[in-house]
């Protein structure tokens, strides 16, 4: 984990479907949002899209799909995420931003520690959910 030099936000190095990614740790977002370039989704009809105007403050159109996220040694397999175009966010940060790591991801763990001094995100004791 590192801190963004522009906005001071926590950036987490991750993998989305096996590809390297940089995600903003966003405890204000109830949903994990990833760049549509990481998932295989056709352009959906407008009725199948949603807007993300609540929580993260990121607004735009996206589509729900499934993806696997790896953060450190932990793999969050085949979870429902929101895929959106992240180009404008990357442009405003002046660096590549591939999405937001939201509360749906963090809630998958019993313990979540954000160590700002050591620049670490510590996740432990995954919550077991029924298949």
C-alpha positions as CSV (number, residue, x, y, z in Angstrom):
1,X,0.0,0.0,0.0
2,X,1.2,3.5,-0.7
3,X,-0.3,7.0,-0.4
4,X,-1.2,9.0,-3.5
5,X,1.0,12.0,-3.8
6,X,-1.8,14.1,-5.3
7,X,-4.8,13.5,-3.0
8,X,-3.3,11.5,-0.1
9,X,-5.5,8.5,-0.6
10,X,-4.3,5.0,0.1
11,X,-3.4,3.0,-3.0
12,X,-3.4,-0.8,-2.9
13,X,-1.4,-2.9,-5.4
14,X,-3.6,-5.8,-6.4
15,X,-4.5,-8.2,-9.3
16,X,-7.8,-8.2,-11.1
17,X,-8.4,-11.4,-12.9
18,X,-4.6,-12.1,-12.8
19,X,-3.6,-8.6,-14.2
20,X,-1.7,-6.0,-12.1
21,X,-3.8,-3.2,-10.8
22,X,-3.8,-0.1,-8.5
23,X,-6.9,0.4,-6.4
24,X,-7.9,3.2,-4.1
25,X,-8.8,1.9,-0.6
26,X,-12.3,3.4,-0.2
27,X,-14.1,2.7,3.0
28,X,-16.8,5.1,1.8
29,X,-17.7,2.9,-1.1
30,X,-20.1,0.0,-0.4
31,X,-19.1,-1.6,-3.7
32,X,-15.8,-2.6,-5.3
33,X,-15.4,-0.9,-8.7
34,X,-12.9,-1.9,-11.3
35,X,-11.9,-0.6,-14.7
36,X,-13.9,-2.2,-17.5
37,X,-10.6,-3.1,-19.2
38,X,-10.1,-5.9,-16.7
39,X,-13.4,-7.7,-17.3
40,X,-15.0,-9.2,-20.3
41,X,-18.3,-7.3,-20.6
42,X,-20.0,-6.3,-23.8
43,X,-21.6,-2.9,-23.8
44,X,-24.9,-3.6,-22.1
45,X,-28.2,-2.1,-22.9
46,X,-28.9,1.1,-20.8
47,X,-31.5,-0.8,-18.7
48,X,-28.7,-3.2,-17.5
49,X,-26.4,-0.4,-16.3
50,X,-26.3,1.4,-13.1
51,X,-24.9,4.7,-11.9
52,X,-22.5,5.0,-8.9
53,X,-23.4,8.3,-7.4
54,X,-23.6,7.2,-3.7
55,X,-20.8,6.2,-1.4
56,X,-17.6,6.6,-3.2
57,X,-18.4,9.9,-4.8
58,X,-17.4,8.4,-8.2
59,X,-20.1,9.0,-10.7
60,X,-20.6,7.4,-14.0
61,X,-22.2,4.4,-15.7
62,X,-21.2,0.9,-15.0
63,X,-22.3,-2.7,-15.3
64,X,-22.3,-5.4,-12.6
65,X,-20.1,-8.4,-13.4
66,X,-17.9,-10.9,-11.7
67,X,-14.1,-10.7,-11.1
68,X,-11.4,-12.2,-8.9
69,X,-9.2,-9.8,-6.9
70,X,-5.9,-10.7,-5.3
71,X,-4.5,-8.5,-2.6
72,X,-1.2,-9.7,-1.2
73,X,-1.6,-13.5,-0.8
74,X,-5.4,-13.3,-0.4
75,X,-7.6,-14.2,-3.4
76,X,-11.2,-12.9,-3.5
77,X,-12.7,-15.3,-6.1
78,X,-15.5,-14.6,-8.6
79,X,-17.2,-11.8,-6.7
80,X,-19.8,-9.3,-7.9
81,X,-18.2,-6.0,-8.7
82,X,-19.1,-2.9,-10.7
83,X,-17.1,-2.3,-13.9
84,X,-16.7,1.3,-15.1
85,X,-14.4,3.4,-17.2
86,X,-11.7,4.7,-15.0
87,X,-9.9,7.0,-17.5
88,X,-11.2,10.3,-16.0
89,X,-10.2,9.2,-12.5
90,X,-6.7,8.3,-13.7
91,X,-6.4,11.6,-15.5
92,X,-7.3,13.6,-12.4
93,X,-4.8,11.6,-10.3
94,X,-2.0,11.9,-12.8
95,X,-1.4,8.2,-12.6
96,X,-3.1,5.0,-13.5
97,X,-6.0,4.1,-11.2
98,X,-7.8,0.8,-11.9
99,X,-10.6,1.0,-9.4
100,X,-11.8,1.3,-5.8
101,X,-11.5,-1.4,-3.2
102,X,-14.8,-1.0,-1.4
103,X,-16.5,-2.3,1.8
104,X,-17.8,-5.4,0.1
105,X,-14.2,-6.6,-0.1
106,X,-13.2,-5.4,3.4
107,X,-16.3,-7.1,4.9
108,X,-15.0,-10.4,3.7
109,X,-12.5,-10.3,6.6
110,X,-12.9,-10.5,10.3
111,X,-10.0,-8.1,10.9
112,X,-8.9,-5.2,8.7
113,X,-6.0,-2.9,9.8
114,X,-4.8,0.1,7.9
115,X,-1.3,0.9,9.1
116,X,-0.7,4.4,7.8
117,X,2.8,4.7,9.2
118,X,4.0,1.4,7.7
119,X,1.9,1.7,4.6
120,X,0.3,-1.7,5.1
121,X,-3.2,-3.1,4.7
122,X,-3.5,-6.1,7.0
123,X,-6.4,-8.5,6.3
124,X,-7.0,-11.6,8.4
125,X,-9.4,-14.3,9.1
126,X,-11.5,-14.5,6.0
127,X,-15.2,-14.7,6.8
128,X,-16.5,-18.0,5.4
129,X,-19.6,-17.6,3.4
130,X,-21.9,-20.4,2.1
131,X,-21.1,-21.6,-1.4
